[in-house]
Amino acid sequence: MRCRTLVPFLLLAAFALRAQTADTIFRNGKIVTVDPQFRIADSIAIRGDRILATGSRSEIALLAGPGTRQIDLRGKTMLPGLSDSHVHAAQAAMYEFDHPVPDMETLADVLAYMRSRAAVAKPGDWIVLTQVFITRLREQRFPTRAELDAAAPRNPVYFGTGPDAAVNSMALQLSGIGKDYRIADGKPGRIERDAAGEPTGILRNCSRLVQIHSGDKVPTADDRRARLKMLLADYNSVGLTSISEGDLNDTDLETYRRLKEDGQLTCRVFVAYDVDAQLPLDQIGARIQAAAASPLHRYNNMLWLRGIKSFLDGGMLTGSAYMLLPWGISKVYSIDDPGYRGMRYIEPDKLFEIARMALQNDLQFTAHSVGDGAVQTLVDAYAEINREFPLRAARPCITHANFMTAGIVEKMKEIGIVANLQPDWLWLDGATLRKQFGDARLAYFQPYKTLFEKGVMVGGGSDHMQKIGSLRSINPYNPFLGMWIALTRQPRWAEQPLHPEQRISREQAIRLYTINNAWLTFEEKEKGSLEAGKLADFIVLDRDILTCRLDDIRQIQVEQTWLGGKPIYQR
């Protein structure tokens, strides 16, 4: 009896499907759906900007009509469009607007660049170089004040590396930073000094004190749109169809808005709006309210202002991440205080107020939190808010979260805290961190396997900061390199992997850059997997990511990228 009642239902369902003929059918492929069962399909049907169905060739053939375009994948592998959970694309696109900046692997490269800029600069013009991290130089140290003086004797020099910097004597003099100078604005910062009390030139979180007047040409709004469009096209070439902008100001938000308005966005963009935590609380509240009232706060699958971002600590690449235990004396990081734990920029009470205001205004809060001390501080703030109102549905976030503890992970699971991590840092900086902290303190450094096992939602990204080019950029944004790192945990310049027990599977690595990142942006029902009704964002690869040699994963090339059922990249 049950079978007889089911037959008409099945026939009706089949008729309904056939009534929706596909615009395009891809067949004869290995379509990795990334659905909950991680099914592999042969064919996929697209109608408009959505997926009509995935399944076997015979099933999907039923959806073909007279005008349906049929594309033979010839056995190629298809994945959902990839996502990067944390980029600074609008800023990165402008990094070489004035002039190309060469790759730098040594201090000699840095000083040669300074000399080359000094040769063309007017006396007194600032020479600025940012985001060349000392841990990624062979010598692994800051350039000294004397070295910068010799490279550019007629110009003030600012060598910025994350929140910290090394400057020369003229830069200190022009900024009024001498032996008797003390930070008096009440904001966090540290001026490193020698035994005589003179500034060494190393400044931690003090860029606001340095009066930079660059002679570089100033971009127009058209320049910004053109450069960002160029970068987004390069993102598409490595399979990225979605990004999360990690700290967007008003100028850059307007750049994105104009691109969207003109139909020129080729990545879906989730925006975390920049909020300076050093402002008074009333001004912070006004900025949060403005974000909540913005027309861009209404959901749109191409551009959505849905987050708030602040900076809680410094960086692990410069020795200013806020740690639970002291950093330890270090020549690499120029640390001579045995009790130094790094820099925490927001006091816990104020952090609680900022995060609560954001979450109460339907804005996901996140903070740059690198050290385990900073991560613990943010988790504690979320726990306190969670006692007032439940946070799980709000998906409070931690950005970077490189250093964790077992207790932190358990608390994240309990509250529903999500995290965006960047595998590139493990590869680029793991050897230096091991030398500084030892293996024991790195047991919960980017603990991907533990996070998956505990059910903490974690997404993969790059923290792309500067330059266009997925492997030449400062923090490479090639997602297949990121997957390979999470699979191997092999730092460069090192013989042994870093805590290999935290390696994840290929399926998990793919989820890291697809459905997990969709969850981080509240869009797991819209994208992140190839399922009926979702946006038709997908990529075709030159090899099978599930079966190729492990080391070949980082070499994967994207042959096609589709966004909303339309091709946006062809190799």
Secondary structure as UniProt FT lines:
FT   HELIX           2..19
FT   STRAND          24..27
FT   STRAND          30..32
FT   TURN            36..37
FT   STRAND          40..41
FT   STRAND          43..47
FT   TURN            48..49
FT   STRAND          50..55
FT   HELIX           57..61
FT   TURN            62..63
FT   TURN            66..67
FT   STRAND          69..72
FT   TURN            74..75
FT   STRAND          77..80
FT   STRAND          82..87
FT   HELIX           89..92
FT   TURN            93..96
FT   HELIX           107..120
FT   TURN            123..124
FT   STRAND          126..130
FT   HELIX           134..136
FT   TURN            138..139
FT   HELIX           145..151
FT   TURN            153..154
FT   STRAND          157..161
FT   TURN            162..163
FT   STRAND          164..167
FT   HELIX           169..174
FT   TURN            175..176
FT   TURN            179..180
FT   STRAND          190..193
FT   TURN            195..196
FT   STRAND          199..204
FT   HELIX           207..209
FT   HELIX           221..237
FT   TURN            238..239
FT   STRAND          240..248
FT   HELIX           250..261
FT   TURN            262..263
FT   STRAND          268..274
FT   TURN            277..278
FT   HELIX           281..293
FT   HELIX           295..297
FT   STRAND          303..311
FT   TURN            316..319
FT   TURN            331..334
FT   TURN            338..339
FT   HELIX           348..360
FT   TURN            361..362
FT   STRAND          364..369
FT   HELIX           372..386
FT   TURN            387..388
FT   HELIX           392..394
FT   STRAND          397..400
FT   HELIX           406..415
FT   STRAND          418..421
FT   HELIX           423..437
FT   TURN            438..439
FT   HELIX           440..442
FT   TURN            443..444
FT   HELIX           448..454
FT   STRAND          458..460
FT   TURN            470..472
FT   HELIX           479..488
FT   TURN            492..493
FT   HELIX           500..502
FT   HELIX           506..512
FT   TURN            513..514
FT   HELIX           515..520
FT   TURN            521..522
FT   TURN            524..526
FT   TURN            532..533
FT   STRAND          538..541
FT   TURN            545..547
FT   HELIX           550..555
FT   STRAND          558..563
FT   TURN            564..565
FT   STRAND          566..570
//
